[in-house]
């Protein structure tokens, strides 16, 4: 039996009310340039980490849920407004955590960028990251 490696980290919202634990080993991190993420994050893109199944758990769950489309549920802290996750409405195992909410996000590598057709003109591609004009960044 092969044991998966563990790179266990914690994260949370700006005010500290919402907390989670994530094993980022085997995860994928990327920037989403879609218009929904630009509006949700208030910037040119949002950075998300997609954990493997079973590698994420809430320590304190966010109470806020936003349904801006039929595609996803966006969870956020109702106390400070921090966007916490993007979760597929169709597949409970398809979720992504807002990478900036990790307590220590600086060493996380960006490996893909999606919805680059909506990338702001002055934002260059991340060197070495796979670029996808519209899809979810999986092969």
C-alpha positions as CSV (number, residue, x, y, z in Angstrom):
1,X,0.0,0.0,0.0
2,X,1.4,3.4,-1.0
3,X,0.8,6.2,1.5
4,X,0.2,9.6,0.1
5,X,2.5,12.4,1.4
6,X,1.1,14.9,3.7
7,X,1.6,18.7,3.5
8,X,-1.0,19.7,6.1
9,X,-1.8,23.4,6.3
10,X,-4.4,25.6,7.8
11,X,-6.2,28.7,6.6
12,X,-9.1,31.0,7.3
13,X,-10.9,34.2,6.7
14,X,-9.7,37.8,7.4
15,X,-11.4,38.0,10.8
16,X,-10.4,34.4,11.9
17,X,-13.9,33.1,12.4
18,X,-13.8,30.6,9.5
19,X,-11.0,28.0,9.6
20,X,-10.0,25.0,7.6
21,X,-7.3,22.3,7.2
22,X,-6.0,21.2,3.9
23,X,-3.4,18.6,2.7
24,X,-2.0,20.4,-0.3
25,X,0.0,17.4,-1.4
26,X,-1.3,16.4,-4.9
27,X,-3.4,19.6,-5.2
28,X,-3.4,21.9,-8.2
29,X,-3.3,25.7,-7.9
30,X,-4.3,28.2,-10.6
31,X,-5.6,31.6,-11.5
32,X,-9.1,32.0,-12.8
33,X,-9.7,35.1,-15.0
34,X,-13.4,34.6,-15.6
35,X,-15.7,37.5,-15.1
36,X,-17.5,35.9,-12.1
37,X,-14.2,35.6,-10.2
38,X,-13.2,39.1,-11.2
39,X,-16.4,40.4,-9.7
40,X,-16.3,38.0,-6.7
41,X,-12.7,38.9,-5.8
42,X,-12.8,42.5,-6.9
43,X,-9.6,42.1,-8.9
44,X,-8.2,40.8,-12.2
45,X,-8.3,37.1,-11.1
46,X,-8.8,34.8,-8.2
47,X,-6.2,32.1,-7.2
48,X,-7.6,28.7,-6.2
49,X,-6.2,25.5,-4.9
50,X,-8.0,22.3,-5.9
51,X,-7.4,19.6,-3.2
52,X,-7.6,15.9,-3.9
53,X,-10.8,14.2,-2.6
54,X,-10.6,13.9,1.2
55,X,-7.8,16.4,1.6
56,X,-9.9,19.3,2.9
57,X,-12.0,19.8,6.0
58,X,-13.6,22.7,7.7
59,X,-12.6,23.4,11.3
60,X,-15.2,26.2,11.4
61,X,-17.6,26.3,8.4
62,X,-18.5,29.5,6.6
63,X,-22.2,30.4,6.9
64,X,-22.4,32.5,3.8
65,X,-23.4,31.0,0.5
66,X,-23.7,32.9,-2.8
67,X,-25.5,31.5,-5.9
68,X,-24.5,33.8,-8.7
69,X,-24.9,31.0,-11.3
70,X,-26.3,27.5,-11.7
71,X,-22.7,26.2,-11.9
72,X,-21.3,26.9,-8.5
73,X,-21.8,27.8,-4.9
74,X,-19.4,30.4,-3.5
75,X,-18.9,30.2,0.3
76,X,-17.8,33.2,2.3
77,X,-17.5,34.4,5.9
78,X,-20.6,36.4,6.9
79,X,-18.7,38.3,9.5
80,X,-15.9,39.7,7.3
81,X,-16.9,38.8,3.7
82,X,-13.8,36.8,2.8
83,X,-14.5,34.5,-0.2
84,X,-13.5,31.0,0.9
85,X,-14.4,28.5,-1.7
86,X,-15.8,27.7,-5.1
87,X,-17.9,24.5,-5.1
88,X,-19.5,22.8,-8.0
89,X,-23.3,22.6,-7.8
90,X,-23.2,19.3,-9.7
91,X,-20.3,17.5,-8.1
92,X,-19.7,17.7,-4.3
93,X,-16.1,16.5,-4.8
94,X,-15.3,19.4,-7.2
95,X,-14.2,22.3,-5.1
96,X,-11.5,24.9,-4.9
97,X,-10.2,26.9,-1.9
98,X,-9.3,30.5,-2.2
99,X,-5.5,30.1,-2.0
100,X,-5.0,33.6,-0.4
101,X,-6.8,32.4,2.6
102,X,-4.0,29.9,3.5
103,X,-2.0,31.0,6.5
104,X,1.2,30.5,4.5
105,X,0.4,30.7,0.8
106,X,3.7,32.2,-0.5
107,X,5.3,28.9,-1.6
108,X,2.3,27.6,-3.6
109,X,3.2,27.2,-7.3
110,X,0.6,28.4,-9.9
111,X,0.4,25.6,-12.5
112,X,-2.5,26.7,-14.6
113,X,-4.6,29.7,-15.6
114,X,-8.2,29.4,-16.8
115,X,-10.6,31.7,-18.7
116,X,-7.6,33.6,-20.0
117,X,-9.9,35.0,-22.7
118,X,-11.0,37.4,-19.9
119,X,-7.5,38.2,-18.7
120,X,-6.9,41.9,-18.2
121,X,-4.6,43.2,-21.0
122,X,-1.8,44.3,-18.6
123,X,-1.7,41.0,-16.7
124,X,0.9,38.7,-18.3
125,X,0.6,34.9,-18.2
126,X,2.4,33.2,-15.3
127,X,5.6,31.7,-16.7
128,X,5.4,28.0,-17.0
129,X,1.7,27.8,-16.1
130,X,-0.7,26.0,-18.6
131,X,-3.0,28.4,-20.3
132,X,-6.7,27.6,-21.0
133,X,-8.9,30.1,-22.8
134,X,-12.1,28.9,-21.1
135,X,-12.2,25.5,-19.5
136,X,-11.4,24.1,-16.1
137,X,-7.7,23.5,-16.6
138,X,-7.9,19.7,-16.7
139,X,-6.7,17.5,-19.5
